[in-house]
Amino acid sequence: MNKAVFLDRDGVINMKGKSYYVHREEEFFFNKGLFEALRYFSERDYLLIIITNQGGIARRVFTTAHLEKLHRFMISELESAGIKITDIFHCPHHPDIETCRCRKPGTLMFEKAIKKYDIDPVASYMIGDSEIDIIPAEKLGIKGILIPTNGNMMDLVVKTRII
């Protein structure tokens, strides 16, 4: 079985900024310490999987095509730094518009990743900046790590050495 570090996107990978729904390259800025932390996890053979709610799609703020374009940009930037993202799972729904099992705190995105990549939940971690990120992971036996929004993920690694 594989082990993974699951990561929320907005506030963990990239800065939550002026726009609540970050969906364009010019709004997308990587948080400090991210590249070093992701390299650290990769060197320890963790798959890197992003699990993200993207309710702006349901609210028609942006389209799935906009999201995919932004994710291609993000992956390209990370690959240029020698970091491989295994996969990205996103939920396009918004609770004001429709209900689903995939939107965090639902577990479906995690369940799909676990099955697709033969992941051992007990050997894995979820890093998020909200309890909504942590709750579904812990329901499945994944250790949740809460970090400050737009925080420096490498600070977490250096201070705690949990992973």
N, C-alpha and C positions, 0 to 999 in steps of 0.2 A: 504493500500500500504506500501511497505518497502522503506527504505532509504539505500543508499550504499555509500561507499567510494571506488571509482575505483582507481586503482593504476597501473602505468606503472611498468615494471619490471626492466630492466637494467638502472642503474643510480638512481633508486628510492628504490626498494627493495634490490637490490644487487649492488655491486660496478662494474662500468664499469672499466675494467682493461686493461692489456696488450693486451688481445684478444678482438677484436671488437665483436665477436660472442661468448659469454659465453655459453658453452653447456656441460661442464664437472664439476663434483662436486669440483675438486681441483682448479677450477677457480672461484668458486662461494663463495663470501663473503658478508654477510649481512651488510648493511650500519648501522652506529651508530644511536642509538635512534629509530630504526625501531620497535623493539619488544614493547617498551614502548608506542610508538605512536599507533601501531595496537591494543594493549590492551585498550588504551584510547578510540579509535573509537568503539571497540566491546562493551565496558561498556556503551556506549551511543546508543547501538542497531543498529549500522550500519553494513550491510553486507559488507564483504571485498572481492572485485572482482578485479582480475588482468587482465589487457587488454594490450597485448604485441605484437609488431611486431617481427617476427622471420624469417626475410628474408634469414638467413643462410640456411634454409631448401631449398628454391628455388635455392640458389647458390651452393647447394650440399656440404656445409661445414660440415653439420651434418644432421641427419635424424629426422623424427618425433619421432622415438623410442628413440633417444638420448634426445630430448627435454622432452618427457614424463618421462624418467628416472630422469632427473634433477629436474623436477617439483615434482615428488614423494619425492625426497630427500628434496627439499625446504619445501614442505607441512609437511613432517615428523618432520623436525627441528622446524617449527613454532608450530605444534601441541604439541611437547615436552615442549614448552614454554607456552602452554595454549592458543594458538591463532588459530582460525579456519578460513581458507580461504574458502569462499563460493564456488568460482569457478575461473577457469582460462580460458580466451579466448585468442587464439593466431592466428595471421595471418602468414601463411607460405610463402606468396608471396613476390616477390621483384620487384619493378617497372622497373628495367632494363630487366626483363625476362617476366613478365606478368602483366596485370592490374587486379584490383579487387576492390570491394567495402569495403572489410573488413580492409585492411591496413590503419592504421592511416595516414593521417587525414580523412580517410573514417569513416563512422559512424556505419557500420554493426555490429561490435563486441558489441558496446554499445547497439544497438537496440535489438540484440539477448538476452543480459543480462537483459535488462529492461523488455522484454516480459517474459522470463523464470522465473524471480523472482519477477514479479509484482512491479517494482521499480518506485517510484516517482522521476523523474529527478530533479525537483525543490528543493527537500529535500536532494539531493545528491551532492557529490563532486568528482572531478577527480584530483589526485595529479600526476603531471608529471614533468620531467626535460627538456622538450622541448615544444615549441609552437605546434608542431605536435601532442602532447598528449592532449593539451588543446582545440584546435580548434574543433575537432569533438564533444567533450563533450559539449562545449558551444552552438554548433548548435542545440543540443537536450535539452537545458535548464539546463544542469548540470553545477554547479559552478566549474570553473577551478582554480587550485592552482599550480603555477609554483614554484618549489624548485630548488636549485642548484644541479647539477649532483653530486652524491655521498654525498649529504648533510645529515645532521642529522634531520630526520623528527620530532623528539620530540622537537627540537628547534623551529620549525614552530608552533607546538601546544602550547608551553609555551609562545612564544612571541606574537602570534596573537589571540589565543583562538577563531579562526573562527569556528571551528567545536565544 
